[in-house]
Amino acid sequence: MATVSSEPEEVVRVSELLETSYDVNLLHIQSNLFDPVQHGLKPEFRLTNFTDLKGVQPPDINGFPNVHHVHANAPVGTGNLTSASLSPIGIGLDSCLIPLRHLGLYLVQTTDFFYPLVDDPYMMGKIAAANVLSDLYAMGVTECDNVLMILASSQKFTAEERDVVMPLIIQGFRDCAVEAGTSINGGQTVINPWVTIGGTASSIVRAEEIIPPDGAQPGDVLILTKPLGTQIAVNAHQWLTTNPEKAAKVRTILTDEEVKQAYLRAMHIMARLNRNAAKLMHVHGAHAATDITGFGLMGHAENLARNQKCAVMFIIQNMPVIAKMGQVARMFPGFGFLQGRSAETSGGLLVCMPRNKAAGFIADYKRLEGHPAWIIGSVERGDRNAKIIDKVRIIDVPSHDTADKLW
Amino acid sequence: MATVSSEPEEVVRVSELLETSYDVNLLHIQSNLFDPVQHGLKPEFRLTNFTDLKGVQPPDINGFPNVHHVHANAPVGTGNLTSASLSPIGIGLDSCLIPLRHLGLYLVQTTDFFYPLVDDPYMMGKIAAANVLSDLYAMGVTECDNVLMILASSQKFTAEERDVVMPLIIQGFRDCAVEAGTSINGGQTVINPWVTIGGTASSIVRAEEIIPPDGAQPGDVLILTKPLGTQIAVNAHQWLTTNPEKAAKVRTILTDEEVKQAYLRAMHIMARLNRNAAKLMHVHGAHAATDITGFGLMGHAENLARNQKCAVMFIIQNMPVIAKMGQVARMFPGFGFLQGRSAETSGGLLVCMPRNKAAGFIADYKRLEGHPAWIIGSVERGDRNAKIIDKVRIIDVPSHDTADKLW
C-alpha cells in the first residue's frame, strides 16, 4: 500500500471542530447486557452459541469463484433502460438497480442475513434490519417500500429458549423497520442448526431518488458516518468469557467494564440506521457512497473507487474508532484494523462529497442523528484505488470518559 | 372432514378426455440420476446428506406463533392505496402485494428457500428457482423483474465437493430464471451447516397484471396444473438407500426402477415453471389461484377458500398423482396423501375458473407446456372451506407405461 504524507489542512480543521463537541450528545441506548435469567432462561444461555462463527465475521466468499461470475454475467433486468441517466448495477456494490418496464422507474433491491454476533436477541434483530436497509441508503435511497424477513430458529433451541428468543429477534427487526418508515410484508421462517436473521429490502424509485455510486470528483472529501471497530469490540467482549488467554491480554490495557462499554457502543452503532445519512447526501450534493460492512473500511473504499467514472484515488487520513478499540487493535494485529481490513457489521456510510459541502453535512447529521460524522480523507486524481496514509490518525469515539453517557 | 358424494358429470368428462391423450407428450427431461463419480466425487456423495431434514418436508411453523402475528400486524406498504381495485395482501397467501408511491403500481414480492431434497445439485437449483417464482405466478403475475439468490454452502463440504456442487446449484437456479425470462441481480452467499438454496422474486406491476386470489365464484371449477406426490416419490427413493425397512415395504409393490422413474418425474415436476399456467389464467379469465407447496393440496385449498370474497366451498373430486405413488401413499398413511396433506415442493397452481373456460385452458396449457392439467373439483356455495369427497379418484400420471417417454 502506497502512503501519502500530506494531510490536507481542512480535513483536520473540520474533524477537530467536531471532536470538541460530539461528546455532549445524549444517548438513549440500552446500557445493560441482555440477561437471560430475566427472561426465564438459564444464566449460561448465549445467543452467539447458536452458530459456530464467532463475532463479527469477514464475509467468506473464497472458493465461490462461480458465484460472482454468475451474478456478473446475468442479463440485467427484463425491461429496457428507459432513462439514459442510470446504468444498471449488478452485485458489485450495495444494491442492484434494475430499470423497470414502467417508464422512468427503477427497482433498487438488496438481501443480507447472518448469524448471531451479539447475545442480545432484540438488538440482533435491530442490527439485522439496519444492516439490510443500509444497502439502500448507500445509494441515496431513503424510502424502502417493503422488507421481507428471513429467519431461522435453531434446531438446538429448547422450546423455552425458542419461545423467548425468536419473538425478541423479530421484535427488534420489526422495530427497526418501523423506525425506517417501512414495514415487513412477507418472509420465510425455517429451522436450521444456526440461528439466522436478515431480509430483503426493496424500493421502487425515480432516477432522482438515487445517487449512483460513481460520481466522485477529485477535490471531494470522504465522510464516514459511524465509528469503526465493531468487530474488535464484539470479539473482545466475547473473549472475556470464552478465551482466557486473549482475555488476559485485553485486561492488561482495559477493565472488563470498559470492554462491556465498547460492546454496548458497538451494538448501538450497528443498530443505527443510515437513513439520515442518505437524506443528507441529497441535501448536500453527495457524489457517491457505499456502506462499510464485512470487507472493512479499505475493502469497501477500494470497491467504491474501482466503480468511479473519474480516475480518482481515495486517501484515508483519519479512522474514528469506538473508544479504546484502537488500543486493542494494536495488540491484535490479526484484525488488520490499521490497514482498514477489520470487518464491520452495519457500519456507517462512506460518502464522497464536495469539500465545501462537508461541514454542512456533518452539522446537519449531528443535529438529525445525535451523533457525529467525520471527514476521514480526500479524493484525488489516481488509478481508482484507495490508500491509508502512513501515520493514520486514530480518533477515539467518544473522546472523553463519560460515566453516565455513552457519548 | 365432511364428504360430498355427487361428482359433477362435466368434471369427469373433461378429465377423461385429457387422460386419453396426455401420454403422447414428449419429455426432454433428465433420464438419469446424478452420478457423483462422473463429477469426480466419491460414489457415496449425496447432496441430501447436507441437511438433517430428509425429503420434501412439510413447513415447520409450529412454535412460532409470534412470527405470523408479527407479519399479520405489520402495517402494509408505505404508500397510499392508489387503486381501489386491489387490497394489500400480507403473508397469508403466496406473495405480498404492496401499493407503491407511484400511481397505479404494485410491488408483488416473495421469498422462499430450503435445504436439499434431491441429490442432483443442478436440479436442486432449478427446483428452488421454480419454487420461488411460483408465488408470483399464483397471483397471475407473469413477468418477474428481479431475482435475488439466497445461497449457503455447507461447512461440511470438502473443498472439492463445494467446487463441484455449488456451481451446479447456481447454474440450475440461473437456467430456470433465464427460462422464466428474468435474471438474477444480487443475492447473498454464506457458509452454513446445511446447504441452502432459494431466493426472492419481485415484480412491479399494474393492477391489470394481477389476478387477486379472492374472486372464486360458485359454479367455478378447480384446475390443478401439476400432478401431486412429489414428497412420496422423493422419500420413497431415499428409503431405497437409507431405510431398509420402508424400502422392503415399497419393494412389495414397486421395482426399484419404478421408484427411480417416479423420483425423476418428481424432480422434473418440481423444476417446471408455473408461468404458462399464469399466462393462461389471464387468457381464460381465472378467478383466483394458489400454488401447492408445503401444506399439501388441502392446506393450500383451505387457505385459498378462506380468502374468498364470496362464501364458497372447494370440493375436490380428483387427485392426479405421479404414477404408482398413490399405491405407496396407501401403504404409508402417514403422508396423509388421501387427505390432501402430503407436502409438495414447487407444485402446480390450483386455479378457480369458470366451468365453460376450463376445457380451453387445459387444451392451451397442454399445447404450451407439453403437459396436462386436470379439473380436480368444483366451487360451490359454502363456508369458505375445502373438502375432499369420500371416494376421491386417484389419477395416475402418466396412465400408460412408456419405456422411453416418461409421459
Interface residues (C-beta under 8 A of the other chain):
Chain A: D52 L53 D60 I61 G63 F64 N66 V67 V70 H71 A74 P75 V76 G77 T78 G79 P88 G90 I91 S95 C96 I98 L100 R101 H102 L105 L107 Q109 T110 T111 D112 F113 F114 Y115 E143 C144 D145 N146 L148 M149 I150 L151 S153 Q155 A159 R162 D163 M166 P167 I170 Q171 R174 A177 V178 G181 T182 S183 I184 N185 G186 G187 Q188 T189 V190 I191 N192 P193 W194 T196 G198 T200 S202 I204 R206
Chain B: D52 L53 D60 I61 G63 F64 N66 V67 V70 H71 A74 P75 V76 G77 T78 G79 P88 G90 I91 S95 C96 I98 L100 R101 H102 L105 L107 Q109 T110 T111 D112 F113 F114 Y115 E143 C144 D145 N146 L148 M149 I150 L151 S153 Q155 A159 R162 D163 M166 P167 I170 Q171 R174 A177 V178 G181 T182 S183 I184 N185 G186 G187 Q188 T189 V190 I191 N192 P193 W194 T196 G198 T200 S202 I204 R206
